[in-house]
Amino acid sequence: MGLAVRVREATRADHAAAQAVTYFDALMAGQLDRDGYAALTAQLFFVYETLEEAATEMRTDPVAGRFVLDGLERLPALVADLNFLLGEDWPTRITASAATSEYRARLREVAFTWPAGFVAHHYTRYLGDLSGGQIVLKALAREYGLGDEGTHFYQFPGVHPVYVKRQYRELLDETGWDQVEQDRFLDEVSLAYRLNVAMLDDLGKAVAVR
């Protein structure tokens, strides 16, 4: 069994848990106001600020660097969305939640020096953006009337999601990691899912649902 299949099978329960949190349900159902949606964008900014800094460090790694694919960068899109949603003074208006701070701390711990750890977090975020994130994009248009402005994070101009996901699976199968390293990678992917769920749980407690 290739690593791409292993990680998909091993994280089915984690993936389901990430989709079942209160905040995500409210977002998809149009039960948040603009600030409630902007709160997610703000927390994602902190995550991607750290993850994409790690990507810069890992770009020259012979294995992890192959996953730093052009067109996936999300930080410029998040900045554009925050400018639209909160105004140009948004840097003074946002703070990382406790769960987001824990998430960033883990990224600092593993994603800058451990190639498989970086790929674990890169995989969890970007493949989620290319898959479930596209469902969120449709909900933002349907439930909140948002067009391009405010939803840049979920848009990947010039990127074909199906092709990129296929390429990503091939890269996973070509890592050359032994069984021990694959198992460590799978454990880190599961942790990445849990950190994302905790971030969403924090949001669910902080925002108003109508």
Backbone bond lengths (Angstrom), bond angles and torsions (degrees), N, CA, C in turn:
res aa  C-N    CA-C-N  psi(-1)  N-CA   C-N-CA  omega(-1)  CA-C   N-CA-C  phi
1 M - - - 1.462 - - 1.529 109.19 -
2 G 1.327 116.92 126.21 1.454 121.02 179.01 1.520 111.82 -70.38
3 L 1.337 115.43 161.97 1.461 119.66 -178.07 1.525 111.57 -63.75
4 A 1.322 117.91 -35.44 1.468 120.29 -179.75 1.529 110.98 -60.94
5 V 1.317 116.81 -41.43 1.460 120.60 177.97 1.524 109.79 -70.77
6 R 1.319 116.84 -41.13 1.461 120.29 179.96 1.522 111.67 -58.27
7 V 1.336 116.44 -45.99 1.460 118.82 -176.88 1.525 110.87 -69.03
8 R 1.322 117.24 -35.86 1.463 119.12 177.86 1.524 111.21 -64.72
9 E 1.324 116.39 -43.24 1.463 120.45 -179.27 1.526 111.41 -70.15
10 A 1.332 116.42 -38.87 1.457 120.76 -174.81 1.525 113.03 -71.96
11 T 1.333 117.07 -20.30 1.468 119.68 -173.94 1.529 113.20 -112.04
12 R 1.304 117.61 15.08 1.473 119.03 179.71 1.527 111.27 -57.27
13 A 1.324 116.69 -47.16 1.468 120.39 -178.65 1.524 111.00 -66.88
14 D 1.337 117.08 -39.39 1.465 120.64 178.33 1.525 110.61 -62.95
15 H 1.324 116.03 -41.21 1.462 120.72 -179.97 1.522 110.81 -64.01
16 A 1.330 116.28 -42.70 1.468 120.39 178.96 1.526 110.88 -63.52
17 A 1.331 116.90 -40.36 1.466 120.71 179.58 1.521 111.01 -64.20
18 A 1.328 117.15 -36.83 1.464 120.85 -179.85 1.524 112.03 -66.71
19 Q 1.318 117.09 -25.47 1.465 121.20 -178.84 1.523 112.89 -91.43
20 A 1.338 116.94 -6.62 1.463 120.20 -172.18 1.522 113.70 -106.48
21 V 1.328 118.17 12.16 1.457 119.98 -178.20 1.524 110.20 -81.83
22 T 1.323 115.52 154.14 1.463 121.96 -175.16 1.521 112.44 -58.55
23 Y 1.328 116.71 -44.51 1.463 119.53 -178.07 1.515 110.90 -60.48
24 F 1.319 117.51 -45.63 1.457 120.70 -177.72 1.528 110.43 -62.84
25 D 1.338 117.25 -42.10 1.464 120.48 178.12 1.529 110.66 -60.34
26 A 1.338 116.59 -43.38 1.464 120.67 -179.12 1.521 110.98 -66.14
27 L 1.315 116.99 -40.71 1.466 120.91 178.73 1.523 110.65 -60.71
28 M 1.312 116.40 -48.16 1.457 120.91 -176.24 1.529 111.81 -68.01
29 A 1.320 117.08 -26.60 1.462 121.22 -178.26 1.526 113.09 -91.23
30 G 1.329 117.41 1.76 1.458 120.11 179.64 1.513 113.56 73.19
31 Q 1.339 116.95 28.21 1.464 121.46 -175.59 1.519 113.55 -97.88
32 L 1.326 117.33 9.18 1.459 120.75 177.98 1.518 109.85 -110.15
33 D 1.317 116.24 155.81 1.456 118.71 171.18 1.528 108.55 -90.39
34 R 1.315 116.20 -177.54 1.460 120.64 -176.20 1.529 111.77 -59.67
35 D 1.339 116.32 -41.55 1.458 119.33 179.55 1.527 111.29 -65.82
36 G 1.332 115.88 -33.28 1.457 119.35 178.58 1.509 112.37 -64.95
37 Y 1.329 116.02 -37.98 1.460 120.16 175.61 1.522 110.43 -72.20
38 A 1.329 116.89 -41.31 1.463 120.97 -179.55 1.526 111.29 -61.27
39 A 1.328 116.85 -29.12 1.467 120.37 179.76 1.525 111.30 -61.28
40 L 1.338 116.89 -38.08 1.460 120.30 176.34 1.528 110.52 -66.27
41 T 1.318 116.27 -44.85 1.462 120.84 -179.99 1.524 110.56 -57.81
42 A 1.323 116.27 -39.93 1.462 120.42 179.51 1.525 111.68 -63.98
43 Q 1.322 117.30 -45.22 1.467 119.51 -179.54 1.526 111.07 -66.85
44 L 1.320 116.90 -36.94 1.461 119.90 177.36 1.529 111.10 -64.95
45 F 1.318 116.86 -33.41 1.466 119.17 177.08 1.524 110.26 -57.83
46 F 1.324 117.55 -46.23 1.455 120.42 -178.55 1.530 111.39 -63.85
47 V 1.327 116.50 -38.93 1.465 120.33 179.88 1.529 110.33 -65.38
48 Y 1.328 116.36 -49.43 1.465 119.83 -175.61 1.520 112.38 -73.06
49 E 1.310 117.79 -27.18 1.460 120.23 174.87 1.531 109.71 -58.22
50 T 1.334 115.57 -42.05 1.462 119.92 -179.73 1.522 111.59 -78.92
51 L 1.326 117.24 -44.03 1.463 120.81 -177.59 1.530 111.28 -63.19
52 E 1.314 117.86 -40.43 1.460 119.58 -178.50 1.524 112.26 -78.58
53 E 1.314 117.26 -21.69 1.459 119.85 168.74 1.528 109.30 -66.90
54 A 1.335 115.67 -41.41 1.469 119.89 176.66 1.525 110.78 -63.78
55 A 1.330 116.96 -37.20 1.465 120.70 179.26 1.525 111.08 -61.04
56 T 1.317 116.50 -37.99 1.460 120.41 176.97 1.522 110.51 -61.63
57 E 1.324 116.43 -41.22 1.460 121.05 178.91 1.523 111.46 -68.22
58 M 1.323 117.01 -37.14 1.455 121.86 -173.80 1.530 113.74 -87.54
59 R 1.295 117.53 -7.13 1.458 120.97 -174.21 1.540 112.36 -57.56
60 T 1.307 117.38 -30.56 1.467 120.17 -178.40 1.529 112.81 -91.07
61 D 1.323 117.78 -3.48 1.468 119.30 178.02 1.527 109.19 -69.78
62 P 1.339 118.56 136.01 1.476 120.46 -175.17 1.520 114.55 -63.26
63 V 1.319 118.24 -24.83 1.471 120.80 178.77 1.525 110.42 -104.60
64 A 1.317 117.35 -59.29 1.466 120.90 -176.21 1.519 111.75 -62.23
65 G 1.340 117.22 -33.84 1.454 120.47 -178.27 1.514 113.54 -61.86
66 R 1.320 117.48 -25.35 1.465 120.86 -179.57 1.534 111.44 -69.78
67 F 1.333 116.71 -20.60 1.468 120.49 -179.67 1.531 112.29 -85.52
68 V 1.317 117.29 -10.98 1.470 120.64 179.79 1.524 107.23 -82.17
69 L 1.303 115.52 79.03 1.464 122.67 -172.64 1.529 110.86 -85.68
70 D 1.306 116.19 138.72 1.460 121.25 178.18 1.531 110.58 -62.57
71 G 1.315 114.91 140.37 1.458 120.39 176.87 1.513 114.73 95.25
72 L 1.336 117.38 -9.36 1.463 119.62 -179.39 1.526 112.89 -89.74
73 E 1.319 118.03 -15.95 1.458 120.83 -175.52 1.529 110.93 -53.52
74 R 1.330 116.04 132.41 1.469 120.20 -176.18 1.520 113.61 -111.44
75 L 1.324 118.42 -14.10 1.459 119.36 -173.33 1.533 112.90 -62.08
76 P 1.333 120.35 -45.63 1.476 118.80 177.62 1.530 112.31 -59.91
77 A 1.330 117.03 -37.50 1.471 120.57 178.91 1.523 110.79 -66.02
78 L 1.317 116.89 -39.99 1.464 120.32 178.75 1.526 111.11 -65.54
79 V 1.314 117.29 -39.80 1.466 120.77 176.93 1.528 110.29 -61.70
80 A 1.322 117.08 -43.79 1.470 120.75 178.53 1.521 110.78 -62.40
81 D 1.325 116.95 -42.33 1.463 120.20 -179.94 1.527 111.55 -65.87
82 L 1.319 117.40 -41.17 1.464 120.35 179.89 1.523 111.11 -67.44
83 N 1.332 117.38 -36.75 1.464 119.95 174.63 1.524 111.00 -58.98
84 F 1.327 116.10 -41.40 1.459 120.97 -179.11 1.523 111.63 -72.72
85 L 1.329 116.79 -44.23 1.463 120.96 -173.16 1.525 113.46 -78.53
86 L 1.328 117.08 -35.59 1.468 120.25 -172.60 1.516 113.85 -119.39
87 G 1.325 117.95 -12.79 1.451 120.56 -177.14 1.518 111.49 97.06
88 E 1.324 115.98 167.89 1.463 120.92 -173.93 1.522 113.39 -67.33
89 D 1.329 117.59 -15.18 1.467 119.70 177.65 1.516 112.13 -90.00
90 W 1.348 117.48 16.14 1.468 120.62 -175.83 1.527 113.90 -55.13
91 P 1.360 120.94 -32.62 1.473 117.50 -179.49 1.524 113.64 -59.71
92 T 1.330 116.53 -26.38 1.471 119.78 -179.63 1.518 111.84 -87.91
93 R 1.339 116.98 -5.41 1.463 120.42 -173.18 1.524 113.47 -109.12
94 I 1.313 117.67 -4.50 1.456 119.30 -176.31 1.525 110.99 -119.22
95 T 1.326 114.96 147.01 1.465 121.78 174.76 1.525 108.13 -139.05
96 A 1.309 115.79 150.62 1.459 120.51 177.97 1.523 109.25 -75.60
97 S 1.332 115.87 134.94 1.457 120.21 175.93 1.525 109.72 -70.73
98 A 1.322 116.37 171.49 1.467 120.38 178.74 1.522 110.60 -60.24
99 A 1.336 116.58 -43.10 1.465 120.51 -179.33 1.520 111.41 -67.35
100 T 1.330 116.60 -39.28 1.464 119.94 178.33 1.517 110.74 -66.53
101 S 1.316 116.99 -38.19 1.460 120.55 177.55 1.525 111.13 -63.64
102 E 1.327 116.81 -38.52 1.460 120.84 176.37 1.533 110.44 -65.47
103 Y 1.315 115.82 -40.32 1.460 122.08 178.02 1.532 109.56 -60.30
104 R 1.316 116.57 -48.71 1.465 120.35 -179.90 1.531 111.17 -63.13
105 A 1.305 116.44 -37.46 1.461 119.38 179.49 1.522 110.77 -62.78
106 R 1.340 116.47 -39.44 1.464 119.37 177.88 1.527 110.78 -66.66
107 L 1.321 117.02 -40.02 1.459 120.13 176.15 1.529 110.55 -59.61
108 R 1.320 116.29 -43.86 1.456 119.97 177.83 1.525 111.36 -61.15
109 E 1.305 115.63 -34.93 1.462 121.00 -176.01 1.525 112.45 -71.97
110 V 1.349 116.85 -39.16 1.470 118.14 -170.88 1.527 115.30 -118.88
111 A 1.314 118.64 -27.99 1.468 119.78 -168.03 1.518 114.39 -81.82
112 F 1.328 118.07 -11.99 1.460 121.09 -178.13 1.532 112.79 -95.81
113 T 1.321 116.43 -17.36 1.462 119.20 -173.78 1.521 114.34 -130.03
114 W 1.308 117.95 -17.10 1.466 121.80 -177.37 1.533 108.30 -114.64
115 P 1.325 118.45 106.93 1.471 120.76 -175.66 1.528 113.69 -54.17
116 A 1.331 118.10 -46.63 1.461 119.41 -178.73 1.529 111.30 -66.64
117 G 1.331 116.60 -32.25 1.465 119.76 176.60 1.511 111.30 -66.83
118 F 1.324 116.52 -42.03 1.465 119.93 175.59 1.523 110.73 -59.89
119 V 1.329 117.25 -48.31 1.465 120.76 -178.42 1.525 110.70 -62.03
120 A 1.320 117.58 -36.71 1.470 120.53 179.41 1.521 111.11 -58.61
121 H 1.317 116.85 -45.81 1.469 120.18 -179.17 1.521 111.38 -76.49
122 H 1.317 117.00 -35.98 1.466 121.65 176.68 1.526 109.71 -61.67
123 Y 1.312 116.33 -46.94 1.463 122.30 178.87 1.535 111.04 -58.62
124 T 1.311 116.12 -48.74 1.462 120.21 -175.48 1.516 112.02 -61.24
125 R 1.321 117.31 -42.37 1.450 119.93 -178.03 1.524 112.38 -78.13
126 Y 1.329 118.06 -56.74 1.463 119.32 -168.69 1.527 112.94 -71.68
127 L 1.321 117.85 -37.57 1.468 117.11 177.20 1.516 110.90 -70.16
128 G 1.327 116.52 -29.17 1.463 119.12 172.61 1.517 111.50 -66.52
129 D 1.331 116.58 -39.23 1.465 120.70 178.64 1.532 111.03 -64.10
130 L 1.318 115.55 -37.56 1.464 120.16 -178.38 1.526 112.66 -78.42
131 S 1.317 117.23 -16.45 1.466 120.95 -178.57 1.525 109.97 -108.54
132 G 1.328 117.22 -86.61 1.461 120.58 -178.99 1.512 113.54 -61.36
133 G 1.323 116.46 -28.66 1.458 119.27 179.22 1.510 113.07 -61.28
134 Q 1.325 116.79 -29.17 1.464 119.78 178.64 1.525 111.51 -72.56
135 I 1.327 116.23 -27.78 1.466 120.45 173.92 1.527 109.67 -70.54
136 V 1.328 115.98 -39.90 1.469 120.33 176.71 1.522 110.02 -61.41
137 L 1.328 117.33 -41.61 1.463 121.11 179.80 1.520 111.03 -57.20
138 K 1.313 117.32 -43.73 1.467 120.90 178.98 1.525 110.80 -65.27
139 A 1.336 117.08 -38.51 1.464 120.22 179.02 1.526 111.14 -66.56
140 L 1.323 117.38 -36.72 1.461 120.59 179.13 1.529 110.95 -64.71
141 A 1.311 116.66 -36.10 1.463 120.35 176.67 1.517 110.48 -72.08
142 R 1.325 116.94 -44.29 1.465 122.01 -175.33 1.532 112.42 -71.69
143 E 1.326 117.19 -46.25 1.459 121.17 -171.69 1.529 113.57 -92.01
144 Y 1.323 117.23 -26.06 1.462 120.13 -173.89 1.529 113.07 -119.63
145 G 1.328 116.75 -4.59 1.453 120.25 179.24 1.511 114.41 67.60
146 L 1.331 117.62 24.11 1.456 121.29 -179.00 1.526 110.32 -86.33
147 G 1.333 115.87 134.18 1.452 120.61 174.51 1.518 109.40 -99.18
148 D 1.333 116.23 -134.81 1.461 119.24 179.56 1.519 111.87 -63.50
149 E 1.329 116.38 -42.99 1.457 120.09 -178.41 1.529 110.28 -67.40
150 G 1.315 115.20 128.27 1.460 120.16 179.13 1.516 114.03 91.45
151 T 1.334 117.20 -6.51 1.470 120.16 -178.54 1.531 112.35 -129.21
152 H 1.316 117.26 18.15 1.471 120.34 -177.81 1.530 111.86 -58.08
153 F 1.324 116.12 -32.15 1.460 119.81 -178.39 1.522 112.08 -55.09
154 Y 1.316 116.75 -35.91 1.465 121.40 -175.27 1.525 112.93 -90.15
155 Q 1.310 116.70 0.65 1.458 120.96 -178.49 1.533 110.23 -104.55
156 F 1.314 115.90 139.50 1.461 121.49 -178.89 1.536 109.24 -128.28
157 P 1.335 117.51 76.17 1.466 119.82 -179.03 1.537 111.34 -58.28
158 G 1.304 115.14 132.12 1.450 120.09 177.79 1.514 114.98 79.04
159 V 1.322 117.16 1.10 1.463 121.36 179.86 1.518 108.96 -110.76
160 H 1.316 116.76 132.14 1.460 121.95 176.99 1.533 107.51 -99.44
161 P 1.339 117.90 105.20 1.464 119.98 -173.93 1.524 114.34 -53.56
162 V 1.325 118.23 -42.32 1.462 120.41 -178.14 1.524 110.27 -62.45
163 Y 1.318 116.32 -43.58 1.464 120.31 -179.86 1.527 110.79 -65.11
164 V 1.334 116.80 -45.51 1.459 120.10 -177.91 1.522 110.89 -63.77
165 K 1.327 117.37 -41.79 1.469 119.57 179.37 1.525 110.99 -64.49
166 R 1.316 117.05 -37.79 1.460 120.05 176.53 1.524 110.44 -65.30
167 Q 1.332 116.32 -43.98 1.464 120.79 178.02 1.527 110.60 -61.27
168 Y 1.310 116.30 -40.49 1.459 121.06 -179.36 1.525 110.72 -62.95
169 R 1.319 116.76 -43.69 1.472 120.13 178.68 1.527 110.64 -62.14
170 E 1.315 116.41 -39.09 1.465 119.77 178.08 1.528 110.89 -64.62
171 L 1.322 116.46 -40.67 1.460 120.26 178.95 1.521 111.20 -64.10
172 L 1.324 117.26 -38.66 1.463 120.18 177.20 1.524 110.69 -61.04
173 D 1.313 116.24 -43.65 1.467 119.95 -178.65 1.526 112.33 -69.92
174 E 1.328 117.10 -17.02 1.461 121.00 -177.19 1.529 113.38 -102.44
175 T 1.338 118.13 8.96 1.465 119.85 -176.19 1.523 112.63 -64.40
176 G 1.321 116.85 -32.04 1.459 119.79 -177.12 1.515 113.95 78.43
177 W 1.335 117.37 9.12 1.461 119.98 178.48 1.521 110.74 -67.62
178 D 1.335 116.09 142.29 1.464 119.35 176.80 1.522 109.77 -77.26
179 Q 1.324 116.41 178.08 1.464 121.06 -174.75 1.523 112.22 -59.63
180 V 1.325 115.91 -40.96 1.464 119.84 -179.27 1.525 110.68 -62.58
181 E 1.328 116.65 -45.50 1.462 120.06 -179.37 1.526 111.16 -68.67
182 Q 1.310 117.26 -36.74 1.465 119.62 175.80 1.520 110.68 -61.46
183 D 1.325 116.97 -42.20 1.469 120.39 179.75 1.526 110.74 -64.70
184 R 1.331 116.81 -40.18 1.466 120.32 176.94 1.528 110.40 -63.61
185 F 1.319 115.93 -41.05 1.464 120.88 177.15 1.524 110.79 -60.24
186 L 1.324 117.46 -46.46 1.456 121.30 -179.34 1.531 111.21 -62.55
187 D 1.318 116.89 -39.16 1.469 120.33 177.17 1.521 110.85 -63.36
188 E 1.331 116.57 -38.39 1.466 119.94 -179.07 1.528 111.09 -71.72
189 V 1.325 117.41 -35.62 1.466 119.98 174.80 1.526 110.11 -60.98
190 S 1.326 116.65 -44.40 1.463 120.38 178.70 1.524 110.88 -61.19
191 L 1.327 116.68 -41.32 1.460 120.09 176.95 1.525 110.84 -63.86
192 A 1.324 117.34 -40.32 1.466 120.62 178.53 1.522 110.81 -59.39
193 Y 1.319 117.33 -41.98 1.461 120.35 176.05 1.524 110.84 -60.29
194 R 1.321 116.58 -44.40 1.465 119.92 -178.34 1.530 111.52 -64.78
195 L 1.315 116.58 -37.22 1.460 120.12 177.60 1.525 110.79 -65.74
196 N 1.320 116.87 -37.95 1.466 120.23 175.88 1.520 111.89 -65.49
197 V 1.328 116.34 -41.72 1.462 120.05 178.48 1.525 110.42 -62.97
198 A 1.319 116.91 -41.82 1.460 120.44 178.92 1.522 111.07 -62.25
199 M 1.329 117.01 -39.43 1.463 120.89 177.39 1.531 110.81 -62.43
200 L 1.327 116.48 -43.06 1.465 120.30 178.78 1.520 111.57 -68.49
201 D 1.330 117.01 -35.86 1.467 120.44 176.99 1.524 110.58 -62.67
202 D 1.336 116.09 -41.90 1.466 119.84 176.61 1.524 110.80 -59.83
203 L 1.312 116.54 -41.48 1.468 120.44 178.91 1.526 110.58 -64.22
204 G 1.327 116.37 -40.44 1.456 120.24 -179.96 1.512 113.03 -60.94
205 K 1.322 116.04 -30.32 1.471 120.35 178.91 1.527 112.18 -82.74
206 A 1.336 115.91 -21.19 1.470 119.57 -172.02 1.517 114.28 -96.45
207 V 1.337 118.15 -26.04 1.463 119.77 -174.11 1.522 111.42 -102.59
208 A 1.326 114.36 158.50 1.463 120.17 179.54 1.529 110.36 -88.17
209 V 1.337 115.37 130.97 1.478 121.11 177.02 1.523 106.99 -105.57
210 R 1.331 115.64 129.42 1.469 118.79 -176.35 1.531 110.75 -99.61
